Amino acid sequence: MKNVTTHRPGKQGLYDPANEHDACGIGFVANIKGKKNHSIVQNGLEMLENLEHRGAVGADKTVGDGAGILTNLPDKLFRDEFKKISKDLPKEKHYGVGMVFLPTSKKEQDKSRQVISKFLEENKLQLFHVRDVPVKSSILSVEMKKSEPAIKQFFVKIKGKSNSSILEKKLFIASKQISNEVARLSENNKVFNNFYISSFSNKIVTYKGMLLSNLVRKYFLDLRNKAYVSNFSLIHQRFSTNTFPSWDLAQPFRMICHNGEINTVRGNVNWMNARKLILESKVLGKDLKKIWPLIVFGQSDSACFDNALELLTAGGYSIEHAMMLLIPEAWQNATNMNKRKKNFYKYYSQFSEPWDGPAAVAFTDGKKIGATLDRNGLRPARYFITSDDRIVLSSEMGVLRVAENLIIKKDRLRPGKMLLVDLEKGKIVQDNDLKKQMYGKLDYSKIIKENIVTLKEEVSSKNFQLEKDKNIKIKQNLFGYTEEDIKFLIKPMVANTAEATGSMGTDTPIAVLSRQNKLLFNYFKQNFAQVTNPAID
């Protein structure tokens, strides 16, 4: 049985929040032409409910690892709500909505609202309404109600002349500052761990919780309202492979939902932090210094990835460009890859390491929606297109009932490939065309030639002379080489110019406990992640 807690515990015993991973059900449905309607929201919820088998469930049948849906900001629904209270709402995209989980205790909730107001004011944003998100708590069990946060929507606009792109940037900066300040408060008061910003945007909103997929529709009453219209629905059903369920780790996050594991996440986060002093942005300017730490330790790998993507898009990258940087194709040894594309990846590899591991990631910024697979293609992603201009992608087929005569194309994503739907232009952009646009913007071959120095791999053999050493065995012993090292490591490398294939891990005693001198590198161990591939994948 899964423990229901109001927040995830800290590091204790064998549990470390840094190891948060999951294996989940993902998907999206979108109207390719960008037309908004309520049926797209209902399609998304149906997909979510049909992915119930992908989620974990406790002995308490209302406790799941989390499920949710990300859509356009439902402007029509909000206008209807504002009419009821005789308030005016700015025009679409000229106001933002923060979907926020708050502590239920009055003292901590009031303090959280003070923090929100402080940083909105600092960024010249005006909070003009706070809405209690209508939920049906009666469907939750007694145990679930203990962890249920207060969920509110904060309506925000720019003070003075309105500008949608500036508003979007300010909302990003303010949300990071608010989250970081509340995280500092949580160091002395664990109740603040219940605070979380699900989304803060003038284009999208996320409805999610520590729920089973079939409860999302029942719990969030807005989703049943026919005034709730969108041109896409991004959905996720979470199954955490080695973690605690919590409201904040439910997906979708602010831009992505993810099935799989990012095994390099610790290195990715460390490199991101290491570059703090050299990071610059013409778009964010001095505001960049306000938002550290960019990625908080103890989140899931998916949440860390979402933070990195959020930073790149806020800094001016298009979402597809940012995704190519973070999850590149296997380009280093690709002999059949276009040279200009290869040089594109080589150029950006100087600034960003790949977020690597078996992963299928669906993503959106509210204007475009798409999905990509990792370079090995170890997570499935299938899609189909219908004659009524819908595209449906998911981690498996059969998640949405569509008459066969309406389906005009079925396909799947290949390793390292990307699918993108431009909702503003009303078209699907295929992988080849998309990446050609990216690497065609600049002459990356010329940039690399002028700025990157590659050391020559060939060494003249004239400078070396082969000598037999009668004392080689003694020297090997002195330096800690064992018979096993020679036989299983050195000889295969000499014979095949490659490391020998072996099993992961070792059951030998650690070097520091030995009375004998060991090789220097035996005192160091490399972290690796053993991938959990669910049978369903």
C-alpha positions as CSV (number, residue, x, y, z in Angstrom):
1,M,0.0,0.0,0.0
2,K,1.3,3.5,-0.9
3,N,1.7,5.9,1.9
4,V,-0.4,9.1,1.6
5,T,1.6,12.1,2.7
6,T,0.9,15.8,2.4
7,H,4.4,16.1,0.9
8,R,7.3,13.9,-0.1
9,P,9.7,13.0,2.7
10,G,13.3,14.1,2.7
11,K,16.3,11.7,2.2
12,Q,16.1,8.9,4.7
13,G,17.3,5.2,4.8
14,L,17.5,3.9,1.3
15,Y,15.1,6.6,-0.1
16,D,16.6,9.6,-1.8
17,P,14.3,12.1,-3.6
18,A,17.1,12.6,-6.2
19,N,16.2,9.2,-7.6
20,E,12.6,10.1,-8.5
21,H,11.7,8.3,-11.8
22,D,8.5,7.1,-13.4
23,A,7.1,5.0,-16.2
24,C,3.8,6.4,-17.3
25,G,1.0,6.7,-19.9
26,I,1.2,9.9,-22.0
27,G,-0.7,11.4,-25.0
28,F,-2.3,14.3,-26.7
29,V,-5.1,15.1,-29.0
30,A,-5.2,18.3,-31.0
31,N,-7.2,20.0,-33.7
32,I,-4.6,20.5,-36.5
33,K,-6.3,23.6,-37.8
34,G,-6.2,25.2,-34.3
35,K,-10.0,25.3,-33.8
36,K,-11.1,25.3,-30.2
37,N,-14.0,23.2,-29.0
38,H,-15.1,21.3,-25.9
39,S,-14.9,18.0,-27.6
40,I,-11.1,18.2,-27.6
41,V,-11.1,18.5,-23.8
42,Q,-13.5,15.5,-23.6
43,N,-11.3,13.5,-26.0
44,G,-8.3,14.2,-23.7
45,L,-10.2,13.0,-20.7
46,E,-11.4,9.9,-22.4
47,M,-7.7,9.1,-23.4
48,L,-6.7,9.7,-19.8
49,E,-9.4,7.3,-18.5
50,N,-8.3,4.6,-21.0
51,L,-4.8,4.9,-19.7
52,E,-5.8,3.9,-16.2
53,H,-3.9,0.6,-16.4
54,R,-0.7,2.7,-16.7
55,G,-1.2,4.2,-13.3
56,A,-0.3,2.9,-9.8
57,V,-3.1,2.5,-7.2
58,G,-2.9,2.0,-3.5
59,A,-5.1,-0.2,-1.3
60,D,-7.2,2.9,-1.0
61,K,-8.8,2.9,-4.5
62,T,-8.8,6.7,-4.7
63,V,-5.0,7.0,-4.2
64,G,-3.0,7.1,-7.4
65,D,0.5,8.4,-8.4
66,G,-1.1,11.3,-10.2
67,A,-3.0,12.3,-13.4
68,G,-3.8,15.5,-15.2
69,I,-4.6,17.5,-18.3
70,L,-2.9,20.6,-19.9
71,T,-5.0,22.7,-22.3
72,N,-5.4,26.2,-23.6
73,L,-6.4,28.8,-21.0
74,P,-10.2,28.5,-21.1
75,D,-10.9,32.1,-21.8
76,K,-14.6,31.6,-22.6
77,L,-15.2,29.8,-19.3
78,F,-13.4,32.5,-17.3
79,R,-15.4,35.3,-19.0
80,D,-18.6,33.5,-18.0
81,E,-17.3,33.3,-14.4
82,F,-16.4,37.0,-14.3
83,K,-19.8,38.0,-15.6
84,K,-21.3,36.3,-12.6
85,I,-19.3,38.4,-10.2
86,S,-19.6,41.6,-12.3
87,K,-15.9,41.9,-13.1
88,D,-14.1,42.7,-16.3
89,L,-11.5,40.4,-17.8
90,P,-8.7,41.7,-20.1
91,K,-8.7,40.5,-23.6
92,E,-7.3,37.0,-24.3
93,K,-3.6,36.5,-23.8
94,H,-3.4,39.8,-22.0
95,Y,-3.9,38.3,-18.6
96,G,-2.3,35.3,-17.0
97,V,-3.6,32.6,-14.6
98,G,-1.5,30.9,-11.9
99,M,-2.8,27.5,-11.0
100,V,-1.5,27.1,-7.4
101,F,-1.6,24.4,-4.7
102,L,-1.6,26.1,-1.3
103,P,-1.4,24.8,2.3
104,T,-4.8,24.4,3.8
105,S,-3.8,26.0,7.2
106,K,-4.8,29.7,7.3
107,K,-1.4,31.0,8.7
108,E,0.7,29.3,6.0
109,Q,-1.8,30.0,3.3
110,D,-1.8,33.7,4.1
111,K,2.0,33.8,4.2
112,S,2.1,32.1,0.7
113,R,-0.3,34.7,-0.6
114,Q,2.0,37.5,0.8
115,V,4.9,36.0,-1.1
116,I,2.9,35.8,-4.3
117,S,1.8,39.4,-4.0
118,K,5.4,40.6,-3.2
119,F,6.9,39.2,-6.3
120,L,4.0,40.1,-8.6
121,E,4.4,43.7,-7.3
122,E,8.2,43.5,-7.9
123,N,7.6,42.5,-11.5
124,K,5.0,45.2,-12.1
125,L,2.2,42.8,-12.3
126,Q,-1.3,43.3,-10.8
127,L,-3.2,40.6,-9.1
128,F,-6.9,41.4,-9.9
129,H,-8.7,38.3,-8.8
130,V,-8.3,35.0,-6.9
131,R,-10.7,32.2,-7.8
132,D,-11.3,29.0,-5.8
133,V,-11.0,26.2,-8.3
134,P,-14.3,24.3,-8.1
135,V,-13.6,20.7,-7.0
136,K,-15.7,17.8,-5.8
137,S,-13.8,16.7,-2.7
138,S,-16.5,14.2,-1.8
139,I,-15.1,11.7,-4.3
140,L,-11.9,11.4,-2.3
141,S,-11.4,9.0,0.6
142,V,-10.7,10.2,4.1
143,E,-7.0,9.4,3.7
144,M,-6.8,11.4,0.4
145,K,-8.5,14.4,1.9
146,K,-5.6,14.6,4.4
147,S,-3.2,15.4,1.5
148,E,-5.6,17.5,-0.6
149,P,-4.3,21.1,-1.0
150,A,-6.3,24.3,-1.4
151,I,-6.3,24.9,-5.2
152,K,-6.7,28.5,-6.4
153,Q,-6.3,30.4,-9.6
154,F,-4.5,33.8,-9.4
155,F,-5.5,36.2,-12.2
156,V,-2.7,38.6,-13.2
157,K,-2.2,41.4,-15.7
158,I,0.6,43.9,-16.5
159,K,0.3,47.3,-14.8
160,G,-0.1,49.9,-17.5
161,K,0.1,49.2,-21.2
162,S,-0.5,45.5,-22.0
163,N,1.8,43.3,-24.0
164,S,1.3,39.5,-24.3
165,S,4.9,38.5,-24.9
166,I,6.2,40.7,-22.1
167,L,3.5,39.3,-19.8
168,E,4.6,35.8,-20.6
169,K,8.2,36.6,-19.6
170,K,7.2,38.3,-16.4
171,L,4.9,35.4,-15.4
172,F,7.9,33.0,-15.8
173,I,10.2,35.2,-13.7
174,A,7.6,35.8,-11.0
175,S,6.7,32.1,-10.7
176,K,10.3,31.1,-10.3
177,Q,10.9,33.8,-7.6
178,I,7.7,32.8,-5.7
179,S,8.6,29.1,-5.8
180,N,12.2,29.7,-4.6
181,E,11.1,31.9,-1.8
182,V,8.5,29.4,-0.6
183,A,11.1,26.6,-0.8
184,R,13.3,28.7,1.6
185,L,10.3,29.0,4.0
186,S,9.8,25.2,3.8
187,E,13.3,24.6,5.3
188,N,11.9,25.7,8.7
189,N,8.2,24.8,8.2
190,K,7.4,21.6,6.3
191,V,3.8,22.7,5.7
192,F,5.1,25.0,2.9
193,N,6.1,21.8,1.0
194,N,2.4,21.7,0.0
195,F,2.8,24.9,-2.0
196,Y,3.3,24.4,-5.7
197,I,2.6,26.3,-8.9
198,S,1.2,23.9,-11.5
199,S,1.2,26.5,-14.2
200,F,1.4,30.3,-14.5
201,S,0.8,31.4,-18.1
202,N,-1.3,33.6,-20.4
203,K,-1.7,30.7,-22.8
204,I,-2.0,27.4,-21.0
205,V,-3.3,25.9,-17.7
206,T,-2.7,22.5,-16.0
207,Y,-5.4,20.7,-14.0
208,K,-3.7,17.8,-12.2
209,G,-3.6,16.0,-8.8
210,M,-2.6,12.9,-7.0
211,L,-5.6,11.2,-8.5
212,L,-6.4,8.1,-10.6
213,S,-7.1,9.0,-14.2
214,N,-10.9,8.3,-13.9
215,L,-11.2,10.8,-11.1
216,V,-9.7,13.9,-12.9
217,R,-13.0,14.6,-14.7
218,K,-15.0,14.0,-11.6
219,Y,-12.8,16.1,-9.3
220,F,-12.2,19.2,-11.4
221,L,-15.7,20.6,-12.2
222,D,-14.4,23.1,-14.8
223,L,-13.5,20.3,-17.1
224,R,-17.2,19.3,-17.5
225,N,-18.3,22.9,-18.4
226,K,-19.1,23.2,-22.1
227,A,-17.6,26.7,-22.1
228,Y,-14.2,25.1,-21.5
229,V,-12.8,25.0,-25.0
230,S,-9.3,24.2,-26.3
231,N,-7.5,23.2,-29.5
232,F,-5.4,20.6,-27.7
233,S,-5.3,18.4,-24.6
234,L,-2.0,17.0,-23.3
235,I,-2.6,14.2,-20.8
236,H,-0.6,12.0,-18.4
237,Q,-1.2,9.1,-16.1
238,R,1.8,8.6,-13.7
239,F,3.3,5.4,-12.5
240,S,6.3,6.1,-10.3
241,T,8.7,3.2,-10.4
242,N,10.6,4.0,-7.2
243,T,9.0,7.1,-5.6
244,F,6.4,8.5,-3.3
245,P,3.2,9.9,-4.9
246,S,2.6,13.6,-4.3
247,W,0.3,16.3,-5.8
248,D,3.2,18.3,-7.2
249,L,4.8,15.4,-9.1
250,A,1.6,14.6,-11.0
251,Q,1.9,15.5,-14.6
252,P,1.7,17.3,-17.1
253,F,4.1,19.9,-15.8
254,R,4.2,23.4,-17.3
255,M,5.3,22.3,-20.7
256,I,5.8,18.6,-20.9
257,C,4.6,15.1,-20.0
258,H,7.0,12.3,-20.0
259,N,7.1,8.5,-20.1
260,G,10.5,6.9,-19.2
261,E,13.6,7.8,-17.3
262,I,16.2,10.5,-17.7
263,N,19.3,8.6,-16.4
264,T,21.7,11.5,-16.8
265,V,19.6,13.9,-14.7
266,R,22.1,14.5,-11.9
267,G,24.8,15.4,-14.4
268,N,22.4,17.6,-16.3
269,V,21.4,19.6,-13.2
270,N,25.0,19.9,-12.0
271,W,26.1,21.2,-15.4
272,M,23.2,23.7,-15.5
273,N,24.3,25.0,-12.1
274,A,27.9,25.1,-13.1
275,R,27.1,27.4,-15.9
276,K,25.3,29.9,-13.7
277,L,28.0,32.6,-13.9
278,I,28.4,32.4,-17.7
279,L,24.7,32.2,-18.7
280,E,23.4,35.3,-20.5
281,S,20.1,36.1,-22.2
282,K,19.2,39.1,-24.4
283,V,15.5,38.3,-23.7
284,L,15.6,37.8,-19.9
285,G,18.5,40.3,-19.3
286,K,19.2,41.0,-15.6
287,D,16.1,39.0,-14.6
288,L,18.1,35.8,-15.3
289,K,19.9,36.4,-12.0
290,K,16.6,36.5,-10.0
291,I,15.5,33.0,-10.8
292,W,18.2,30.8,-9.3
293,P,18.1,28.0,-8.4
294,L,16.6,27.1,-11.8
295,I,16.2,23.5,-10.9
296,V,15.5,22.3,-7.3
297,F,17.0,19.0,-6.2
298,G,14.5,16.4,-5.0
299,Q,12.1,16.8,-7.9
300,S,11.5,14.0,-10.4
301,D,13.6,13.7,-13.5
302,S,10.6,14.9,-15.6
303,A,10.2,18.0,-13.4
304,C,13.9,18.9,-13.8
305,F,13.6,18.5,-17.6
306,D,10.5,20.7,-17.6
307,N,12.5,23.4,-15.8
308,A,15.3,23.3,-18.3
309,L,12.9,23.5,-21.3
310,E,11.0,26.3,-19.6
311,L,14.3,28.3,-19.3
312,L,15.3,27.8,-22.9
313,T,11.9,28.9,-24.3
314,A,11.7,31.9,-21.9
315,G,15.2,32.8,-23.2
316,G,13.9,33.0,-26.8
317,Y,14.3,29.5,-28.2
318,S,11.3,28.0,-30.1
319,I,10.0,24.9,-28.3
320,E,11.1,22.6,-31.1
321,H,14.6,24.1,-31.1
322,A,14.9,23.7,-27.4
323,M,13.8,20.1,-27.5
324,M,16.5,19.3,-30.2
325,L,19.1,20.7,-27.8
326,L,17.9,18.7,-24.8
327,I,17.1,15.4,-26.5
328,P,19.3,15.3,-29.6
329,E,19.5,12.5,-32.1
330,A,22.4,10.0,-32.0
331,W,24.6,12.2,-34.2
332,Q,28.3,11.5,-33.2
333,N,28.8,8.2,-35.2
334,A,26.0,8.7,-37.7
335,T,27.4,8.0,-41.2
336,N,24.2,8.7,-43.1
337,M,23.3,12.0,-41.4
338,N,23.3,15.3,-43.3
339,K,26.6,17.1,-42.5
340,R,24.8,20.4,-41.8
341,K,22.5,18.7,-39.3
342,K,25.4,16.9,-37.7
343,N,27.3,20.2,-37.3
344,F,24.1,21.7,-35.8
345,Y,24.2,19.1,-33.0
346,K,27.9,19.4,-32.6
347,Y,27.7,23.1,-32.1
348,Y,25.0,22.9,-29.4
349,S,26.7,20.0,-27.7
350,Q,29.3,22.6,-26.5
351,F,26.5,24.3,-24.4
352,S,24.1,21.5,-23.4
353,E,24.6,17.9,-22.6
354,P,21.8,15.5,-23.8
355,W,19.2,14.6,-21.2
356,D,19.6,10.9,-22.0
357,G,17.6,7.8,-21.2
358,P,14.6,5.9,-22.4
359,A,12.0,8.6,-22.9
360,A,8.9,9.6,-24.9
361,V,8.2,13.3,-24.3
362,A,5.1,15.2,-25.4
363,F,5.4,19.0,-25.2
364,T,3.6,22.2,-25.8
365,D,3.9,26.0,-25.4
366,G,0.3,26.7,-26.2
367,K,1.0,27.6,-29.8
368,K,2.6,24.3,-30.9
369,I,2.3,20.8,-29.6
370,G,4.5,17.8,-30.4
371,A,6.4,14.8,-29.2
372,T,9.9,13.3,-29.5
373,L,11.6,10.0,-28.7
374,D,15.0,9.4,-27.2
375,R,17.9,8.4,-29.5
376,N,17.4,4.7,-28.8
377,G,13.6,4.7,-29.1
378,L,13.1,2.7,-25.9
379,R,9.6,4.1,-25.2
380,P,6.7,3.8,-27.6
381,A,4.8,6.7,-29.2
382,R,2.1,6.0,-31.8
383,Y,-0.2,8.4,-33.6
384,F,-3.0,8.7,-36.1
385,I,-4.6,11.5,-38.1
386,T,-8.4,11.7,-38.8
387,S,-10.4,13.3,-41.6
388,D,-11.9,15.8,-39.2
389,D,-8.5,17.4,-38.6
390,R,-7.6,15.7,-35.3
391,I,-4.2,14.1,-34.5
392,V,-4.0,11.7,-31.6
393,L,-0.7,10.6,-30.1
394,S,-0.2,8.2,-27.2
395,S,2.1,5.7,-25.6
396,E,-0.2,3.0,-27.0
397,M,-3.0,2.6,-29.5
398,G,-6.7,2.3,-28.6
399,V,-6.9,5.1,-26.1
400,L,-9.5,7.0,-28.0
401,R,-12.5,5.5,-29.8
402,V,-12.5,6.8,-33.4
403,A,-14.3,5.2,-36.3
404,E,-11.9,3.4,-38.6
405,N,-13.3,5.1,-41.6
406,L,-12.3,8.5,-40.2
407,I,-8.6,7.6,-39.8
408,I,-6.5,8.6,-42.8
409,K,-3.0,7.9,-41.5
410,K,-1.4,5.7,-38.8
411,D,2.3,5.9,-37.8
412,R,4.8,5.8,-35.0
413,L,7.7,8.0,-33.9
414,R,11.1,6.6,-34.7
415,P,14.2,6.9,-32.4
416,G,15.4,10.5,-32.1
417,K,12.6,11.8,-34.3
418,M,10.1,14.5,-33.6
419,L,6.5,15.2,-34.5
420,L,5.2,18.8,-34.4
421,V,1.8,20.4,-34.9
422,D,1.8,24.2,-35.5
423,L,-1.6,25.2,-34.1
424,E,-1.4,28.8,-35.3
425,K,-0.5,27.9,-38.9
426,G,-2.8,24.8,-38.9
427,K,-0.3,22.2,-40.2
428,I,1.8,19.2,-39.2
429,V,5.6,19.7,-39.5
430,Q,7.4,16.4,-40.2
431,D,10.8,15.6,-38.7
432,N,12.9,16.2,-41.8
433,D,11.3,19.5,-42.6
434,L,11.4,20.7,-39.0
435,K,15.1,19.9,-38.5
436,K,16.0,21.3,-41.9
437,Q,14.5,24.6,-40.8
438,M,16.6,24.5,-37.6
439,Y,20.0,23.7,-39.1
440,G,19.3,25.9,-42.1
441,K,19.1,29.1,-40.1
442,L,22.9,29.5,-39.7
443,D,26.0,28.0,-41.4
444,Y,27.0,25.8,-38.5
445,S,29.8,24.1,-40.5
446,K,31.5,27.5,-40.8
447,I,30.9,28.4,-37.2
448,I,32.5,25.1,-36.0
449,K,35.4,25.4,-38.4
450,E,36.2,28.9,-37.0
451,N,35.6,28.3,-33.4
452,I,36.2,24.6,-32.5
453,V,39.7,23.1,-32.5
454,T,39.7,19.3,-32.9
455,L,42.8,17.5,-31.8
456,K,44.3,15.1,-34.3
457,E,43.6,11.5,-33.5
458,E,46.4,10.1,-35.7
459,V,49.9,9.8,-34.2
460,S,52.9,9.0,-36.2
461,S,54.4,5.6,-35.3
462,K,57.9,6.9,-36.1
463,N,58.1,8.5,-32.7
464,F,57.6,5.2,-30.9
465,Q,59.9,2.2,-30.5
466,L,58.7,-1.2,-29.2
467,E,60.8,-2.5,-26.4
468,K,60.4,-5.8,-24.5
469,D,60.4,-5.3,-20.8
470,K,61.5,-8.3,-18.7
471,N,60.2,-6.8,-15.6
472,I,56.7,-6.0,-16.9
473,K,55.0,-8.5,-14.5
474,I,56.7,-6.8,-11.5
475,K,55.7,-3.4,-12.7
476,Q,52.1,-4.5,-13.2
477,N,52.0,-5.9,-9.7
478,L,53.5,-2.7,-8.3
479,F,50.8,-0.6,-10.0
480,G,48.0,-2.9,-8.8
481,Y,47.1,-4.7,-12.0
482,T,45.7,-8.1,-11.3
483,E,45.5,-11.2,-13.5
484,E,41.8,-10.5,-14.0
485,D,42.6,-6.9,-15.2
486,I,45.0,-8.2,-17.7
487,K,42.9,-11.0,-19.0
488,F,39.4,-9.4,-19.1
489,L,40.2,-5.7,-19.6
490,I,43.6,-5.1,-21.2
491,K,43.8,-8.0,-23.7
492,P,40.4,-7.4,-25.3
493,M,41.2,-3.6,-25.6
494,V,44.5,-4.4,-27.3
495,A,42.9,-7.0,-29.6
496,N,39.8,-5.2,-30.6
497,T,40.6,-1.5,-29.9
498,A,37.4,-1.4,-27.8
499,E,36.3,-2.1,-24.2
500,A,35.2,-5.6,-23.5
501,T,31.5,-6.2,-23.0
502,G,30.6,-7.1,-19.4
503,S,27.8,-7.0,-16.9
504,M,26.7,-3.8,-15.1
505,G,28.0,-3.3,-11.6
506,T,30.5,-5.3,-9.5
507,D,30.2,-7.5,-6.4
508,T,33.9,-7.2,-5.5
509,P,34.9,-5.5,-2.2
510,I,35.5,-1.8,-2.5
511,A,39.2,-0.7,-3.0
512,V,39.4,1.4,0.2
513,L,39.0,-1.8,2.3
514,S,41.9,-3.6,0.7
515,R,45.3,-4.0,2.4
516,Q,46.9,-4.1,-1.1
517,N,47.6,-1.1,-3.3
518,K,44.9,-0.8,-5.9
519,L,44.8,1.0,-9.2
520,L,43.9,4.7,-8.7
521,F,40.7,4.5,-10.7
522,N,39.5,1.5,-8.6
523,Y,38.8,4.0,-5.8
524,F,36.2,5.7,-7.9
525,K,32.8,4.4,-9.0
526,Q,30.6,5.5,-11.9
527,N,26.9,6.0,-11.2
528,F,24.6,4.3,-13.7
529,A,20.9,3.8,-13.9
530,Q,19.5,0.4,-14.6
531,V,16.5,1.1,-16.8
532,T,13.1,-0.2,-15.8
533,N,11.3,-1.2,-19.0
534,P,7.7,-2.1,-18.0
535,A,6.4,-5.1,-19.9
536,I,3.7,-3.0,-21.5
537,D,6.4,-1.0,-23.3
